[in-house]
Amino acid sequence: MKPDPYANGRISAFFEMPTPSAGSPIVQPTSTEWRRLLLFAAVFAGLYFLPLGTPRFENAVDESLHLAHDYAREHVVLCLLPVFWIAGAIAAFVSQASVIRYLGPKANRTIAYGVASVSGTVLAVCSCTVLPLFAGIYRMGAGLGPASAFLYSGPAINVLAIVLTAKILGVELGLARAIAAVLFSVVLGLLMAALFRRDQRDRDARMAEIPEPPATRPLWQTALFFTAMVAVLVFANWANPRQPDGFFAAVFAQKWPLTATAGIAFAGMAWRWIGLPGIRILLTIVAVATAAFALPDVPELAMLLAVVGLAFSTAGRDGEAGEWFDQTWSYAKLIFPLLIGGVLVAGFLLGRPGHEALIPSDWIAAAVGGNSLLATLFAAVSGALMYFATLTEVPILQGLIGNGMGKGPALALLLAGPALSLPSMLVIASILGWKKTLTFALLVVSLATATGWVFGIVATN
């Protein structure tokens, strides 16, 4: 017989009424019950006052789905899936002791922050794609400071984006973005480490006690293995510089042969050094090559087949291969749902570049006009909430500057926008907690605002 849920007086206690038993004390409602009641009330009010039928609301819903659609088509297969496997490989093949030695609290600061601050020049990823890599190095023992520097620099210090900024928006703005972004990553890391030094002591002490296991392969093999994976990621996502000549255009013209070369090298190393089954690797290569030649305009299919083949070759196996799959899947389960949810919310509120959503774009354009401190702060906050795909911040700013945006707010948005977004904050909170996440976001906005404001004053004089 099931117990009566009302027998303990919980409902009557919630309404501050005495239980049926004579003489029993009045039980006050708990904070959990109050939060539950407020949640129910908020959900009910939201459904009751839902502005169905209004053009702006329906357009915001449409923009939310469009942004999620664009994200799924442009970033998940070519960018996010390879990054999950790189993050899983960090957890499976790199010892915690090695990460602690180079990025931990006792590591040489010059090396730790130097490597973290220039990582974006190699990765060239967006604020969401860098998250699995950040989660990987942080969970493996990297200090909060170097990990935070890496988190900012990954998407912020994109060489191609900085070059495009200089060519389209002016050398002055491009140079300011490059210098400020590198300095920001170091300053952010140092500030995060200083602000949360007490929280890190226990964690650092635990990490320091971890013994270094014997190496399973030479360091040069591990380095080449990761280089091949990163090369696949970088070349597959190499953006069109929209310039007919130069280094970036030459690489873009050969991006798929370069991706294929890196992929074949990676497959060979996975077979020889990780012990993946040769027949499965060979079948994967044939399937990927067939898709690439049959449908050259749909590179996502070839990448998807490569990822499926890699999963087929690692899932359920013993040793490092099985550990690699398990770690990759754990990152995907943690990060992917939060990213998609965040992209939907960002699209609902702010829409895609050049499209209206719930918040009118005219409001944003008017608020960032001129070089005032308030306009610069608004630009930094807007950039921190919006989702920018790689390189899209440049044409967005081109339009805003044409509508009267000052150089100070423009730099603030360039410093805050690519490195942070609402979807990325949701994921960072699941890794660091909301206290550290909000502190990180506040530091990004504050530094971007201060730098943009000073730059705006100097540039207009």
C-alpha positions in Angstrom: 0.0 0.0 0.0 1.5 3.4 -1.0 1.9 6.0 1.7 -0.5 8.9 1.8 1.5 11.9 0.6 -0.7 14.2 2.7 -0.4 12.2 5.9 2.7 14.1 7.2 1.0 17.5 7.0 3.4 18.8 4.4 0.6 20.6 2.4 -0.9 22.1 5.5 2.5 23.0 6.7 3.2 24.9 3.5 0.1 27.1 4.1 1.2 27.5 7.7 -1.8 25.6 9.1 -1.5 23.1 12.0 -1.5 19.4 11.2 -4.6 17.4 12.2 -2.9 16.1 15.2 -3.9 18.1 18.3 -1.1 20.0 19.9 1.4 19.5 17.1 3.7 22.5 16.3 3.2 24.6 13.3 5.8 23.7 10.6 7.0 26.6 8.6 7.4 26.2 4.8 11.0 25.4 3.7 12.9 27.6 1.3 12.8 24.7 -1.2 9.0 24.8 -1.2 8.9 28.5 -1.6 11.3 28.3 -4.6 9.1 25.6 -6.1 6.0 27.8 -5.6 7.7 30.8 -7.2 8.8 28.6 -10.2 5.2 27.3 -10.7 3.9 30.9 -10.5 6.5 32.1 -13.0 5.7 29.3 -15.5 2.0 29.9 -15.1 2.4 33.7 -15.6 4.6 33.2 -18.6 2.1 30.8 -20.3 -0.9 33.0 -19.3 0.6 36.2 -20.7 2.4 34.6 -23.7 2.0 37.1 -26.5 0.9 34.6 -29.1 -0.1 36.2 -32.4 2.0 39.3 -32.1 4.5 39.7 -35.0 7.5 40.4 -32.8 7.0 37.4 -30.6 6.5 35.0 -33.5 9.4 36.5 -35.3 11.6 36.0 -32.2 10.6 32.3 -32.1 11.4 32.1 -35.8 14.8 33.7 -35.2 15.5 31.4 -32.3 15.0 28.3 -34.5 16.9 29.9 -37.4 19.9 30.6 -35.3 19.9 27.1 -33.9 19.5 25.8 -37.4 22.5 27.8 -38.6 24.5 26.7 -35.6 23.8 23.1 -36.3 24.7 23.3 -40.0 27.7 25.5 -39.7 29.4 24.6 -36.4 28.3 21.3 -35.0 29.7 18.8 -37.6 32.8 20.5 -38.8 33.8 22.2 -35.5 32.1 21.0 -32.4 32.3 17.2 -33.0 36.1 17.3 -33.7 36.6 19.4 -30.6 34.8 16.9 -28.5 37.2 14.2 -29.7 40.2 16.5 -29.0 38.9 17.2 -25.5 38.4 13.5 -24.9 41.9 12.7 -26.1 43.3 15.2 -23.6 41.6 13.4 -20.8 42.5 9.9 -22.1 46.1 10.4 -23.3 47.5 13.3 -21.4 48.4 12.6 -17.7 47.1 15.0 -15.1 50.7 15.4 -13.8 51.8 16.7 -17.2 48.9 19.3 -17.4 49.7 20.4 -13.8 53.4 20.7 -14.6 52.8 23.1 -17.5 49.5 24.8 -16.6 49.0 24.1 -12.9 49.4 26.5 -9.9 53.2 25.8 -9.6 53.9 26.0 -13.3 56.2 28.7 -14.7 53.8 31.6 -15.1 55.5 32.9 -18.2 55.1 29.6 -20.0 51.6 28.9 -18.7 50.1 32.3 -19.6 52.2 32.6 -22.7 50.9 29.4 -24.2 47.3 30.1 -23.1 47.3 33.7 -24.4 48.3 32.9 -27.9 46.2 29.7 -28.4 43.7 31.6 -30.4 46.2 32.2 -33.2 46.2 28.4 -33.8 42.6 27.3 -32.9 40.5 30.1 -34.5 37.4 28.8 -32.9 34.2 30.5 -31.6 33.2 31.1 -28.0 31.2 27.9 -27.9 33.7 25.6 -29.7 36.5 26.4 -27.2 34.4 25.1 -24.3 35.2 21.3 -24.5 38.9 22.1 -24.7 38.6 24.5 -21.7 36.7 21.8 -19.8 39.4 19.2 -20.7 42.4 21.1 -19.5 40.7 22.5 -16.4 39.4 19.1 -15.3 42.9 17.6 -15.9 44.4 20.0 -13.4 45.1 23.3 -15.2 45.1 26.3 -12.8 42.1 28.6 -12.9 44.3 31.5 -14.2 45.8 29.8 -17.3 42.5 28.0 -18.0 40.7 31.3 -18.0 43.3 32.9 -20.2 42.9 30.0 -22.6 39.1 30.3 -22.5 39.3 34.0 -23.5 42.1 33.8 -26.0 40.8 30.8 -28.0 38.0 32.7 -29.8 39.3 36.2 -29.2 42.8 36.1 -30.8 41.7 34.9 -34.2 44.4 36.0 -36.7 42.1 36.0 -39.7 39.5 37.9 -37.8 42.0 40.5 -36.7 43.4 40.9 -40.3 39.8 41.3 -41.6 39.2 43.9 -38.9 42.2 45.9 -40.0 41.3 45.7 -43.7 37.6 46.4 -43.4 37.3 48.6 -40.2 40.7 50.2 -40.3 44.3 49.4 -39.3 43.9 51.4 -36.1 41.0 49.3 -34.8 42.6 46.0 -36.0 45.9 46.8 -34.2 44.0 47.8 -31.0 42.0 44.6 -31.1 45.2 42.4 -31.5 47.1 44.1 -28.7 44.2 44.4 -26.3 43.1 40.7 -26.8 46.5 39.3 -26.0 46.9 41.5 -22.9 43.3 40.7 -21.8 43.8 37.0 -21.7 46.8 37.4 -19.4 45.1 40.0 -17.2 41.9 38.0 -17.0 43.8 34.8 -16.0 45.7 36.6 -13.3 42.6 38.3 -11.9 40.7 35.1 -11.8 43.5 33.3 -10.1 43.8 36.1 -7.5 40.1 36.5 -6.8 39.6 32.7 -6.2 43.0 31.8 -4.8 41.3 30.4 -1.6 38.9 28.2 -3.6 41.8 26.9 -5.6 44.0 25.9 -2.6 42.2 22.6 -1.8 41.9 21.7 -5.5 45.6 22.5 -6.1 46.6 20.4 -3.1 44.6 17.4 -4.3 46.1 17.8 -7.8 49.6 18.0 -6.5 49.3 14.6 -4.8 48.5 12.9 -8.1 51.5 10.7 -9.0 52.7 10.8 -12.6 52.0 7.5 -14.3 54.6 5.9 -16.6 54.5 7.2 -20.1 52.8 4.9 -22.6 54.4 6.4 -25.6 57.1 9.0 -26.3 56.2 12.7 -26.0 56.8 13.3 -29.7 54.2 10.8 -30.7 51.6 12.4 -28.4 52.5 15.8 -29.8 52.2 14.7 -33.4 48.9 13.0 -32.6 47.4 16.1 -31.2 48.9 18.3 -34.0 47.1 16.1 -36.6 43.8 16.5 -34.8 44.1 20.2 -34.4 45.2 20.5 -38.1 41.9 18.7 -39.1 40.0 21.2 -37.0 41.8 24.3 -38.2 41.8 23.5 -42.0 38.2 22.2 -42.1 37.1 25.5 -40.6 39.4 27.8 -42.4 37.2 30.8 -43.4 37.1 32.6 -46.7 39.2 35.8 -46.3 37.3 37.3 -49.3 40.6 38.5 -50.7 41.9 37.1 -54.0 45.5 36.7 -52.9 47.7 36.4 -49.8 48.5 33.6 -47.4 45.0 33.2 -46.0 43.5 33.0 -49.5 46.1 30.4 -50.6 45.3 28.2 -47.6 41.6 28.6 -48.2 42.1 27.4 -51.8 43.7 24.2 -50.5 41.7 23.7 -47.3 40.2 20.4 -48.2 43.4 18.7 -49.5 45.1 20.0 -46.3 42.3 18.6 -44.2 42.5 15.3 -46.0 46.2 15.1 -45.5 45.9 15.8 -41.8 43.1 13.3 -41.5 45.1 10.5 -43.1 48.1 11.2 -40.9 45.8 11.1 -37.9 44.2 7.8 -39.0 47.6 6.3 -39.4 48.7 7.4 -35.9 45.5 6.2 -34.4 46.0 2.8 -35.9 49.7 2.4 -35.1 50.0 4.2 -31.7 46.5 4.0 -30.2 45.8 0.5 -31.5 42.5 1.1 -33.3 41.5 -1.7 -35.6 43.1 -1.3 -39.0 40.1 -2.7 -41.0 37.7 -0.2 -39.4 40.1 2.7 -40.0 40.4 1.6 -43.6 36.6 1.3 -44.1 36.3 4.8 -42.5 38.8 6.3 -44.9 37.0 4.7 -47.9 33.7 6.0 -46.8 35.0 9.5 -46.1 36.8 9.7 -49.5 33.7 8.4 -51.3 31.5 11.1 -49.7 34.1 13.8 -50.4 34.4 13.0 -54.1 30.7 12.3 -54.6 29.4 15.4 -52.8 32.2 17.9 -52.7 29.8 20.7 -51.8 28.7 18.9 -48.7 31.9 18.5 -46.6 29.8 18.0 -43.5 28.9 14.5 -44.7 32.5 13.5 -45.0 33.3 14.8 -41.5 30.2 13.1 -40.1 31.3 9.8 -41.5 34.8 10.3 -40.1 33.4 11.0 -36.6 31.0 7.9 -36.9 34.0 5.8 -38.0 36.1 7.0 -35.1 33.3 6.2 -32.7 32.8 2.8 -34.3 36.5 2.1 -33.8 36.8 3.2 -30.2 33.4 2.4 -28.5 33.4 -0.6 -26.2 37.1 -1.3 -26.5 39.5 -1.8 -23.6 42.4 0.4 -22.8 43.1 3.9 -24.1 40.7 3.6 -27.1 37.7 2.9 -24.9 38.7 5.6 -22.4 39.0 8.0 -25.3 35.4 7.3 -26.4 34.1 7.4 -22.9 35.7 10.8 -22.2 34.5 12.2 -25.5 30.9 11.1 -24.8 31.0 12.6 -21.3 31.9 16.0 -22.7 29.3 15.8 -25.4 26.6 14.9 -22.8 27.6 17.8 -20.6 28.1 20.6 -23.1 25.9 20.0 -26.2 22.4 20.3 -24.5 23.5 23.5 -22.8 24.9 25.0 -26.0 21.8 24.3 -28.0 19.6 25.7 -25.2 21.7 28.8 -25.0 21.7 29.3 -28.8 17.9 29.1 -28.8 17.6 31.8 -26.0 20.2 34.0 -27.7 18.3 33.8 -31.0 15.0 34.5 -29.3 16.3 37.7 -27.7 18.8 39.1 -30.2 18.2 37.1 -33.4 20.8 36.6 -36.2 22.9 39.3 -37.7 20.7 41.6 -39.8 17.4 40.0 -38.5 15.0 41.3 -35.9 14.1 39.3 -32.7 12.5 40.2 -29.4 14.9 43.1 -28.8 14.7 45.6 -31.7 18.0 46.0 -33.4 17.3 49.8 -33.7 17.5 50.0 -29.9 21.0 48.4 -30.0 22.2 50.6 -32.8 20.9 53.8 -31.0 22.5 52.7 -27.7 26.0 52.2 -29.1 26.2 55.5 -31.0 29.0 57.9 -30.2 31.9 57.2 -27.8 30.3 57.8 -24.4 31.1 55.6 -21.5 27.5 54.4 -21.4 27.5 53.5 -25.1 30.8 51.6 -24.7 29.4 49.7 -21.7 26.2 48.8 -23.6 28.3 47.5 -26.5 30.4 45.3 -24.2 27.3 43.9 -22.5 25.6 43.3 -25.8 28.7 41.6 -27.2 28.9 39.4 -24.1 25.3 38.1 -24.5 25.2 37.8 -28.3 26.4 34.7 -30.2 29.0 35.5 -32.9 30.0 32.9 -35.3 33.6 33.1 -36.4 34.3 36.3 -38.4 30.7 37.5 -38.3 31.5 40.3 -35.9 33.3 42.2 -38.6 30.4 42.8 -41.0 28.0 43.4 -38.0 30.3 46.2 -36.8 30.7 47.5 -40.3 26.9 48.1 -40.4 26.8 49.5 -36.9 29.7 51.9 -37.6 27.8 53.0 -40.7 24.9 53.9 -38.4 26.9 56.1 -36.1 28.7 53.6 -33.7 31.8 55.1 -32.2 35.3 53.5 -32.3 35.3 53.0 -28.6 32.1 50.9 -28.5 33.3 49.1 -31.6 36.5 48.0 -29.9 34.5 47.0 -26.7 32.2 44.8 -28.8 35.2 43.2 -30.6 36.9 42.4 -27.3 33.8 41.0 -25.5 31.7 39.6 -28.3 33.8 36.8 -29.9 35.1 35.5 -26.5 31.8 35.3 -24.6 28.1 34.6 -25.3 25.0 33.5 -23.5 25.4 29.9 -24.6 29.0 29.8 -23.5 28.2 31.2 -20.1 25.7 28.4 -19.5 28.4 25.8 -20.2 31.1 27.6 -18.2 28.7 27.6 -15.2 28.4 23.9 -15.4 32.2 23.6 -15.2 33.2 26.4 -12.8 29.9 27.3 -11.1 27.9 30.5 -11.4 30.1 32.5 -9.0 33.3 32.1 -11.1 31.3 32.3 -14.4 29.7 35.6 -13.5 33.0 37.0 -12.3 34.7 36.0 -15.5 31.9 37.7 -17.6 32.0 40.8 -15.4 35.8 41.0 -15.9 35.5 40.7 -19.6 32.8 43.4 -19.8 34.7 45.7 -17.4 38.0 45.4 -19.2 36.4 45.7 -22.6 34.4 48.8 -21.5 37.5 50.5 -20.0 39.7 49.8 -23.0 37.1 50.8 -25.5 36.3 54.0 -23.7 40.0 55.0 -23.5 40.5 54.0 -27.2 37.5 56.1 -28.2 38.8 59.2 -26.5 42.3 58.7 -28.0 41.0 57.9 -31.5 38.8 61.0 -31.6 41.5 63.4 -30.5 
